[in-house]
Amino acid sequence: MISISKLLCDLDAEGDGLRYDAADESSKPQIAESKQRRPVVVWNTTRRCNLYCSHCYAAADLEAGQGEFTTAEGRAFLDQLADYDVPVVLFSGGEPLVRDDLEELVAYAADAGVRPVLSSNGTLLTRERAAALRDAGLQYAGISVDGLPERNDEFRGQDGAFDAAVRGIENCLDVGLKTGLRYTITEANAPDLEGVVDLLVDVGLDRFCFYHLDYGGRGAEIVDADLSAEEKREAVKRVADMTLEYHDRGEEIETLLVGNYADAAYLVEYARERFGPEKAERVYAHLERNGGDPTGERIADVDYEGNVHLTQFWQGYSLGNVRDRPFGEIWEDESNPLLEALRNREDRLSGKCASCRYRSICRGASRLRALAATGDLFAPDPQCYLSEDEIGVGGSNSPVGGAAD
């Protein structure tokens, strides 16, 4: 995650230590005092979902999958995460709220010292369920809304999904559960971006996560719906502009970008143009500590059957199964050639990525998109939208100097 509000507005957040080794700069209680050494783990607790979204990375279905963890198996898995010092477990799905034991599992994670957070479509979040999750120790609920009512409902395959998600958000806020928006930007819903943010700010949300489309699950079937590189750049600029506008009005809105580390390089360029070289240097320094695309290092996924994946979007490839070996043992096993390659990707990147002056804060962005688009794991991400001047082709390799200076 790349925090625009931290980088451009110096807004404190509870993730400053975890992401930027900047806990000492923040007045907020911190998830971790230093940059994470273990991955955040996304746990797809079930394949079942009450909706059928066109971009679902997990290819969730209306029916439960065979081999889903029992409550006892879920507890044993959470023990594995605690033993490996995983800082955060993200309960995801499918739709995790279809599990009757979700509150029990959340409480178990919290008691084990693993911070429990939730990813949900929000439509099943009654006030009573939100209060029960809060009491179980849930620290945050990220609720997906992908456009204003008509576009969101079309995306999610159900009329009324937008209104139900907004009610879920309101229920979470009513019981004092920290809540944020998850919004995947595509060609279809990009025109709704400002409208969704304005509406949900009015509801009381103050955290917005904007996801780029990754080409996994059903997302691989709608690649044509992705924004062009130029449209993607414009969308990121709009999010940055909107963040500054809210900040100038005194609204402490936390905004984050997820899924394309070309955004890191762009924000250095944006900061230089908007505020000058000194600000660009500070932005770059934070992003360098963040470390670029986290695939295979600071993010992991475990599906409903126990298979370990490089990210939640890369479910077509398994590193092993936690029913056979503990999670930490699987994650440490660099005899796996793909895992080893991703962790040492800098010298393998090709094309413009190989000579990009922003390589240390991007690391080639999405290797899954590169693989899906070209068949080459180390080819440039097709959704890099930076110009040759910006990345330093034929010019300066200084990452905080002017373009091609």
C-alpha positions, 0 to 999 in steps of 0.5 A: 500500500502507498499512502498518498495522505502520508506522502503528500500531506504528512497525515499520521496513520497507524500503519506508518511504522509498518510501512515506512519505519516512521512510527516515531513521526506519528502521533497515532498508536501504531500497528508496529513500531518498525517496518514489517519483517513478516508478511501480512497474510490474507486468509480466504476463509471461504470460497462462498459469497452471497454476490458474484463480482465480475473482478473477484480475484478468488473466483468466489461462488454462491456455494461453499468449496470442498475442503474449507477449514473447520473452526479447529483447523482455523485456530491451528492455522492462526497459531501458525501465524502467531508462531511466525510473528505475522503482524496482521491477518486479513479475513477475506473470502469469498465473503467471510461473513457467511462463516458462522464462526467468524467472530470466534476466529477473529477473537482467537487471532486477537488473543494470539497477538495477530491483528485481525482485520476484515475484507467484506462486501459489507452487505451482510454487516448488520449492526449486531454483527458489526458490534459482535466483531468489534467485541471479538477484537476486530481492528478494521473493516474494509468494505468494497464499493466499486462505483455509484449504485448502478455501476456497483450493482452491475459489477457485483451481480445483484441489485441493491448491493450498493445500498446494502454496502453503505448500510454495512458501512454505517453499521460499522461506524455506528458501533465504533469499528474503524472502517474504510472503502476498497475501490477497484478502478476499471474503465467502467467505474472510473467516472464514479470515483469522486462521487463515491468518495464524496458520498462516503465522506458524508457518511463518515468514512475517512479511509479510502483504498484504491486498487488497480485491477490485477489479472487473477481469478475472474479479474483475468477475464476482464483485462479489457476493462482495465484502464489504459496506461494514460487513463490509469495515470489520470486516475491516480492524479485525480486521487492525489488531487482529491486527497490534497483538496480534502486536506486543504479543507481540514478533512483528515482523509487517509487515502492509499493506492494498492496494486501498481508500484508505478504509482510510487514513482509517479508520486515522486514526480507529482510531489516535485511538480507540485511542491518542489525537489525537497518534498520529492526527496522526502517522498522518495525516502519514505517509498525507499523504506517501504521497499516497492512491490511486496509480492512474495515478501511482505504480503501472502495469501492462504486460500480456503483449502490451506494453499499458500500463494504469493499474493491474494491475486496469484491463486493459480500457483501454490507454494505449499499447504499449511495442512502439510507444513507450517506457514512459516516453514513454507514462506522461508523455503527459497528452494522454490524457484519462483519465490527465490526469483521474486525475492531477487528480482532486481537483476532479472527485470528486463526492458525499461524496468532494468534501467529505471531510476525508480527501480528501488521503490517500484521493483517492476510493479506487478509480476503477475500482470507482466506474466499474464500479458507477455508470458515473461515473469520479468517483462515490464508491467503493462500498466506502467504509465511513466514516460521515458524521461521520467524513468531516466531512459537516456537521461539522469539516473538520479531518482530525485533529480528533475526528469532527464536533467 
